[in-house]
């Protein structure tokens, strides 16, 4: 009889511990969900750890780069956030592009550009990277490159205008696509007409 009471007591204690543990787990999960929900767009963009979650394709690299641009130019980012976003963008850059853009100068120019953008009342209305089937991938001298166009609609003083950029990416030694550079499509077309 004593053994039956002891077993019953142990089972009841274990059930109470399990219920309390499960309640604590659910409460903690709810708090984490609320914390994630209250993160700003800038905080969410900055929270991505590119060392563990690097975009796998040229299109995904450009999509994430556009998220950074949206935070820089559409959100009311602080000076610290602008710098952090600039550093995050640099994580997507090819070594050659990084070498051509010294960190201090690059961040100073970025802050000035964001300030100019805001003073003109500009906003990106939309970002439209080309579909994955429209990415041109090719090899030159042992390196793999990708070209992808992205269309932007920019709003300025109530007027919308279209802007298209051609991005050039190169696969690095870690097989990650890095941004080597970009060019405004209107400039490219003008250069092509001049060359003819």
C-alpha positions as CSV (number, residue, x, y, z in Angstrom):
1,X,0.0,0.0,0.0
2,X,2.9,2.3,0.9
3,X,4.5,1.7,-2.5
4,X,1.3,2.6,-4.3
5,X,1.0,5.9,-2.4
6,X,4.7,6.6,-3.1
7,X,4.2,6.0,-6.9
8,X,1.1,8.1,-7.0
9,X,2.9,10.9,-5.2
10,X,5.9,10.7,-7.6
11,X,3.6,10.7,-10.7
12,X,1.6,13.7,-9.4
13,X,4.8,15.6,-8.7
14,X,6.1,14.8,-12.2
15,X,2.9,15.9,-13.7
16,X,2.9,19.2,-11.8
17,X,6.6,19.8,-12.9
18,X,5.7,19.0,-16.5
19,X,2.7,21.3,-16.5
20,X,4.7,24.1,-14.8
21,X,7.6,23.6,-17.3
22,X,5.2,23.6,-20.3
23,X,3.6,26.8,-19.0
24,X,7.0,28.4,-18.6
25,X,8.0,27.3,-22.1
26,X,4.8,28.8,-23.6
27,X,5.2,32.1,-21.7
28,X,8.8,32.5,-22.9
29,X,7.8,31.7,-26.5
30,X,5.1,34.3,-26.3
31,X,7.5,37.0,-25.0
32,X,10.0,36.1,-27.9
33,X,7.2,36.5,-30.4
34,X,6.2,39.9,-29.0
35,X,9.8,41.0,-29.1
36,X,10.2,40.0,-32.7
37,X,6.9,41.6,-33.6
38,X,8.0,44.9,-32.0
39,X,11.3,45.0,-34.0
40,X,11.4,47.9,-36.5
41,X,12.1,47.2,-40.2
42,X,15.7,48.5,-39.8
43,X,16.3,46.2,-36.7
44,X,14.9,43.2,-38.6
45,X,17.1,43.9,-41.6
46,X,20.2,44.4,-39.4
47,X,19.4,41.2,-37.5
48,X,20.2,38.9,-40.4
49,X,23.5,37.1,-39.7
50,X,25.1,36.8,-43.2
51,X,27.8,34.5,-41.9
52,X,25.1,31.9,-41.2
53,X,22.3,33.0,-43.6
54,X,23.9,34.4,-46.8
55,X,21.6,34.8,-49.8
56,X,22.1,31.7,-52.0
57,X,21.4,33.3,-55.5
58,X,22.2,36.5,-57.3
59,X,18.5,37.5,-57.1
60,X,18.4,36.9,-53.4
61,X,21.5,39.0,-52.9
62,X,19.9,41.9,-54.7
63,X,16.6,41.4,-52.8
64,X,18.4,41.7,-49.5
65,X,20.5,44.6,-50.8
66,X,17.2,46.3,-51.7
67,X,15.9,45.7,-48.2
68,X,19.0,47.6,-47.0
69,X,18.3,50.4,-49.5
70,X,14.6,50.6,-48.3
71,X,15.8,51.0,-44.7
72,X,18.4,53.7,-45.7
73,X,16.2,55.8,-47.9
74,X,12.6,55.1,-46.8
75,X,12.9,54.8,-43.0
76,X,13.8,57.4,-40.5
77,X,17.1,55.7,-39.6
78,X,19.4,57.2,-37.0
79,X,23.0,58.0,-37.7
80,X,24.1,54.7,-36.0
81,X,21.5,52.7,-38.0
82,X,22.7,54.3,-41.3
83,X,26.3,53.3,-40.4
84,X,25.2,49.8,-39.4
85,X,23.2,49.4,-42.7
86,X,26.2,50.7,-44.7
87,X,28.4,48.0,-43.0
88,X,25.7,45.4,-43.7
89,X,25.7,46.4,-47.4
90,X,29.5,46.1,-47.5
91,X,29.1,42.4,-46.4
92,X,27.5,41.9,-49.8
93,X,30.3,43.6,-51.8
94,X,33.0,41.9,-53.7
95,X,36.6,42.4,-52.4
96,X,37.3,44.5,-55.5
97,X,34.4,46.8,-54.8
98,X,35.4,47.1,-51.1
99,X,39.0,48.0,-52.1
100,X,37.7,50.8,-54.4
101,X,35.5,52.2,-51.5
102,X,37.5,52.9,-48.4
103,X,35.3,52.3,-45.3
104,X,35.4,55.8,-43.8
105,X,34.8,57.6,-47.1
106,X,32.1,55.1,-48.1
107,X,30.1,55.7,-44.9
108,X,30.6,59.5,-45.1
109,X,29.3,59.5,-48.7
110,X,26.4,57.2,-47.7
111,X,25.3,59.6,-44.9
112,X,25.5,62.6,-47.3
113,X,23.5,60.7,-50.0
114,X,20.8,59.7,-47.5
115,X,20.5,63.3,-46.3
116,X,20.3,64.6,-49.9
117,X,17.6,61.9,-50.7
118,X,15.5,63.0,-47.7
119,X,15.9,66.7,-48.4
120,X,14.4,66.1,-51.8
121,X,11.5,64.2,-50.4
122,X,12.2,61.0,-52.3
123,X,11.0,57.5,-51.4
124,X,11.3,54.2,-53.1
125,X,7.8,53.0,-54.0
126,X,8.8,49.6,-55.2
127,X,11.8,47.3,-56.0
128,X,11.5,44.8,-58.8
129,X,14.4,42.5,-59.3
130,X,14.3,40.5,-62.5
131,X,13.1,37.0,-62.2
132,X,15.6,34.2,-61.7
133,X,15.2,33.2,-65.3
134,X,16.4,36.6,-66.4
135,X,19.8,36.4,-64.6
136,X,22.6,36.1,-67.0
137,X,25.4,33.9,-65.6
138,X,28.7,33.5,-67.5
139,X,32.3,32.6,-66.9
140,X,35.4,34.8,-67.7
141,X,39.0,33.9,-66.9
142,X,38.0,31.4,-64.3
143,X,35.5,33.6,-62.5
144,X,31.7,33.2,-62.6
145,X,29.7,36.4,-63.0
146,X,26.0,37.2,-62.9
147,X,24.1,40.2,-64.4
148,X,20.7,41.1,-63.0
149,X,18.5,44.1,-63.6
150,X,16.4,45.7,-60.9
151,X,13.7,48.2,-61.6
152,X,12.8,50.9,-59.0
153,X,9.9,53.3,-58.8
154,X,10.9,56.4,-57.0
155,X,8.5,59.0,-55.7
156,X,9.5,62.6,-55.5
157,X,7.1,65.4,-54.7
158,X,4.1,63.3,-55.6
159,X,5.6,62.2,-59.0
160,X,6.7,58.7,-59.7
161,X,9.6,57.9,-62.0
162,X,11.2,54.6,-63.1
163,X,14.8,53.9,-62.5
164,X,16.6,50.7,-63.7
165,X,19.9,49.4,-62.4
166,X,22.1,46.6,-63.8
167,X,24.0,44.8,-61.1
168,X,27.1,42.7,-61.7
169,X,27.9,40.0,-59.2
170,X,30.8,37.6,-58.9
171,X,31.0,34.3,-57.1
172,X,33.8,34.4,-54.5
173,X,36.1,31.6,-53.2
174,X,33.3,30.6,-50.7
175,X,30.8,30.2,-53.6
176,X,28.9,33.3,-52.4
177,X,27.6,35.9,-54.9
178,X,29.1,39.3,-54.1
179,X,28.1,42.6,-55.7
180,X,31.0,43.8,-58.0
181,X,29.2,47.0,-59.1
182,X,26.1,48.5,-60.7
183,X,25.2,50.9,-63.4
184,X,22.1,53.0,-64.2
185,X,20.5,51.5,-67.3
186,X,20.0,54.9,-68.9
187,X,23.7,55.6,-68.6
188,X,24.5,52.2,-70.1
189,X,22.2,52.8,-73.0
190,X,23.7,56.2,-73.6
191,X,27.3,54.7,-73.5
192,X,26.2,52.1,-76.0
193,X,24.7,54.7,-78.4
194,X,27.9,56.8,-78.1
195,X,30.1,53.7,-78.8
196,X,28.1,53.0,-82.0
